Amino acid sequence: DHLYTKKAPGISIITAPLIWLGHLIPGLNVVHVSLLANMPVTALVAALILVRLVDLGFSTKVAFFTALGYGLCTIAWIYARMFWEPAMQALSFLVAVWAAYRAVQSETGSRWLWIFLAGVAVALSLAFRFETVPATGLIGLYLIWEFTKQQTKDARSIEESLHPSLFSSRTTDYALHFTSHIPRFTPKLFLLYARLLAIYLAPSLLVGLGLMYFNLIRFGSLSETGYNQEILFEAPWVGAYGLLFSPGRGLFIYAPLMLLLFFGIRPAWRRLPRPYFLLIAAMCLFYWLFYGSWYAWGGTWGWGPRFLMPILPLLMLFVGESLGWILEGPSHSMWRWGARLGVGLLVVLSLFVNFLGVSVDFNEHFLRLGRNDNFVFNWAAFPPLGHWQILQDGLVDIIWLRPGENRLTIEWSILVPALVLLIIAGLGLLVASFALWAKDSKSRDSHASTHAPRPTSYALRITHYTLHFIQNPLTIIFAIAFALLLTYQMMLATAQVALANPQAQADLPVLDTLTDSAQPGDALHIAIPPFGDVQEISTRVMAYLDKPLPTYAWIESEPRAIQPDERDRIWRTTQAESQRVWLFERWLTHKDPLSQTAAWYNQAAFPVEEWWFEKSGKLTLFALPNKDQPSLSIPLNVPFEGGLTLVEATVMGGEVRAGDTLKVRLTWQAPEFGTLVEVGLPDSSVISFVHLTGEGQNIAQQDRLLLDLQNVERSPLLPGQTVSQGYGLRIPPDAPPGSYPLITGLYLSATGAQLNRADGSPDNFLYLTDIVVR
């Protein structure tokens, strides 16, 4: 009966500390805080691209600009600000591939740590997407191949030292040459393989077992991932082409800079060891073809080919090769100058396309499009073009730039801290570029002359002192603290700005009521009309509700209505896990008909209190039945004036503690419409009441609409029907202990006059039982 997302749990686990922090620090928007998760991850990926390329022999300058291109000229910029897993996967893939390379290149003492790091990286990626398993296998095969080759080399070296005469002449026969590279299978080699696989696969095995257990508790099956019914593959050439060149999802359309990778394949083939090159190529080709073969390779709403994000950092290696030729070759070459102009154009196009992706919410484009199944190969539905049109309409998805009455207004409380952070980052990049220049200058000076020392230039001395100051631990601590302070100030401002629009202001009383009155063990259900936005209100609840509640939100009526089996599952889950449930009916007014959910909850649960909020909706608190609580059923069949009959009363427990809720259910019956007219039912809505009385006053009471012939859509009871209604009577915390009579009856809403009983009794109420208050 539980409802779970079909996604793997990795992104939720990673973001949980930020959500906890957002609830811990007052005044923050928890959703905004959680969206920070992918930003440092993307920055870390760019930094690791730089480190990895330098490790592979690239110059620091080329590695620096390649990393910068990844962060600003690809879709990584867009997905850095979203609650999706592609950025996390990109980090995992990059770390795993780089750590595998370092394990091969390192000495014996540290290589096992690199192997373990590679294993941890692929295990984390497995927690984000289940299809990471092939990457785990490819990296494992690469490690086995390289370790086998190293063992063969070591064994051959030992044999050459022991029998130099056997290796005096070079073997020319290919078969003998190939055979010499196959190791002898020995117990020592077996133990080496076992150790390698144990260290590398142990994290994946642990994560895999955890995921299987997670699948078991949410789906009842170890192998059900949530995507099993979606494992459908089609013609791979369509999706493979679309992921590269289609207007809706083409990599080279959304990141034109990536076109340089074609020119970097051959140089990379020369630079890298063959197995490592083949590992990178195999991973990139596999996931490109894998997602291209999947029936949903377009990925519905999104920006660019998000399925290629995991391999994007790997592809930057080939882009770096092209940039190396362009940036470091002879400047007098006309070809190179032309290439530089071409690269500059690609950079400008990439920046512009992804600026459109950042500045406009792509959901707005797809809402205007009206469908999401005809945009991938449709240039008329080209998302960047749609974003440009939306941008011209002034619908900017930049939180510090808000629509005003006649123009956009700047929220300086957000922009100023952001600008300071940008200036700090820019200064850091500037210092880094000076450091690169100083390193190159020092290298040239050391090779220029050995006869006399050259005096250090003034610029080099400034750069040296600046770097020394920046690398000081106190400077680093201060910079981090200052950056965190600016981020905190910015997050406070964004939280306030998000509450500034009229709808958010109308919803604030709802949030305040939930914050003040919700208790542990409560649940929140949100029923939304078909023209409403589920994400809007549910996101606001998650962002600003200080006491997080298990929340379910759905569309109440057609054409996108929740299905009966889904509603039933939510109800059963809530009954099993909660003691009370809050039902918020979005934009409900007093004139609207009774919703299906409200009618169900009125019968199955016990309404305690309700609140109406103008331009926001109706909030009702229901107490849920307790299966373990004894109940008293009282058959009655007592008629009242106007033709209504109280058939039965059920009282949940004969004792209640002060501060708790007394739960009562009444079953009412109405005759056919003609009979109601004959007995003269007054032309007014009828209210049923349940009162717990004592010493001439009500200790607790609950009055509820029962019948309204003037507005039958709102009437719980209709002519010719029988209906059960729950009544939740909240006992005041200061109610004195004692035994109190429980009574019920009917009155007219227009006049407040009670209806007399029609069974011969002169009373206008009916005694049910005595309730003991402890």
C-alpha positions, 0 to 999 in steps of 0.5 A: 500500500505504500507509494514510492518513487520509481527512481533510485534513492541516491539523489534523495540520500545525498540531498537529505543533509541539506534538507535537514539543514534547511529545517534546522536554520529558521527563515530558509526555503528548504527546497531552495537549500536542497537545490544547492546539492548539484552546484558544488558537484558540478564545480567539483566535476570541472575541477576534476576535469582539470586535474585529470587532464593535467595528470594525462599530460595536458598543459595546465592552461588547456586543462583549465579552459577545458574545465571552464568549457564544461561548466559554462558551455554544456548542459552541465550549467543547466542541470547544476541547478536542478534536483536531478541525478545527472550531475551526480552521475557525471561525478561518479563516472569521472572519478571512477575512470580517473581512479582506475587510471591512477590505480594502474599508474601508481605504485603497489602501496597506493594502487589499492586505495585508487581501486577502492575509490573507483569501486566507491564511485561506481557504487554511488553511481549505481545508487543514482541509476540502475543502468550503471552496472555495465560501467562497473563491468567495463572498468573492472575488465580494464583493471583486470587487463592492466593488472594481468599485463603488469604481472606478465611483464614482471614475470618476463623480467624475472625470466629474462634475468634468470635466463638471458640467453633465451631472450637474446634475440627478438621474437618475430613470430606473432603467435610466440609474441602473443603467447608471451603476454599471457600469464601463467595461471598460478595461485599467486595470480588467483589471489591477486585477482581475488583481491582486486575484485574484492576491493573493487566490487565490495562497495557495489555489492553493498550498495546492490544489496541495499538497493535490492532490499529497498526494492523488496520493501517498496515493490515486494520484489528484489529485482523490480527497480521501478523501470522493469515495465519500461525496458523497451528498446527500439531502432538504435539509429533513431535515438542515437542520431537524435541524442547528437543532432536533433533539435530537441535533444541533440548534444551538438545543438545544445553544446556546439563546443562539443563538436571539437571532440571529433578533432580530438579522437586521433590525438587522444589515441596517440596520447593515451595507453590503448586500454585506457582509450578503449575504456573511455571509448567503450563507456561513451559508445555504450551509453550513447547507444544504450539510451539511443535504443531506449524507447524514451530516449527523448526524456520528456521535459528537460533541456538537451540530452540529459541522458548523456550527462554521465559521459560528458566529462569523459568526452571533454578529454577529446575536446581538450585535445582540440583545444590544446592544438588551437591554444598552444600551436604556432600563432602564425599559422593561418589554419590555427587562427581560423580554428581559433575564430571557429572555436570562439564562435562555438563558445559564443553559441554554446554560452548563448544556448545554455543562457537561454536554458538557465534564464527560462523555465523549460516547463513554461515552454512545454506548457505552451507547446501543449504536448511533449511527444512531438518536439524532438525532431520538430524545429518549430518546437525548438526549445531554445527558440521557445525560450527566446520567445518566453524571454521576450515576454518577460517571463524570466526564471531568475529569482533576483529578476522579478516581473514588476508592473511595467518592467522587470525589477531587481532584487538587490538583496539576492543579487548583491551577495551573488555578485560578491560571490561571482567576483570572488570566483572571478578573482580566483580564476584570474589568480589561477590564470596568472599562476599558469602564466607564471609557471610557463614563464618560469619554465621558459626562463629555466631553459632560456639560458644557463650562463646567468640568472635572469631577474624575476619580473615584477609581475611574477613577484606579485603573482608569487606573493598573491598565491602565497597569501591565497594558499595560507590556511587562515585565508582559506578558512576566512574565504570559506566562512565568508562564502558561506555567510554570503550564501546564507544571506542570499538564501534568506533573501530568496526565501522571502522573495518566493513568498512575495507573490499574491498566491504565496501570500494567500497560502501563508495562513495555511502554512502557519496553521499547519505549523502551529497545529500539526503533531507527530503522526499527522499526514497531509493530503492535498486535493487539487482541481484539474486546472491547478499545479500540483508542484506549486502548492506541494513545493511550497508546503515542502519549502516552508512547513517547519514541521515536515509531514508525509504529504500526498498531492493529486488532481481531484477530478477529470481529466487528470483525476486520481484513480480509485485504486490510487486513492484507496492505497493512499488511504490505507497507507495513511491509516496504517502510519498516521493518527490524524490527517489534514486535507487541504482542498485547493481553491475550494469555496463555499459554493463548490460541490462536495469533493469525492475525497471529502465525502469519503473522509467525512464517512471514514474518518472523524472531522475535528476542525476546519478552516477556510482561507480566501483565495487558497482553499479549505483545510480540514483536520480529521482524526483517524479510526484506531482499530485497536480501540474498543467501540460501542455500537448503539442501534437507534432508528430514532426519527426527527421532524422533517423525516430524517432518522438516526439509524445507528451511533458508534462511539470509539471508546467509552473513555477519553483523556483531556486534550484527546479527540472523542470519535463518534460516527452517526448513520443517518437516513433520509426518505424519498424526496416526495416524503420529505415534502409531505412531512414538511421539511423546512426550506433550510439546510439541516445541521447535525450536532454531537455535544459532550455536555456537563453542568449546563455547558458543552465540554466539546461539540461538533456540528456538521452539515447533513442535508441541503436540498438547495445545494444538493452537490454540497449535501452529504445526505440526499433523499432516499439515501443512508450516510455515515458521518464521523464527528471528532470532538476535541476535549479541552486540555483543562477539562475536569475529570468526570463522566459526561453525557453525550447527546446528538440532534438536528437544527436548521442553519438559517434559524438555529432552531432544533428539530424535535424528535418524532418518536413521541419524546418531547426532547429535541435531542437524543442521549447516546451514552456517558463518556468518562474524561480522564 
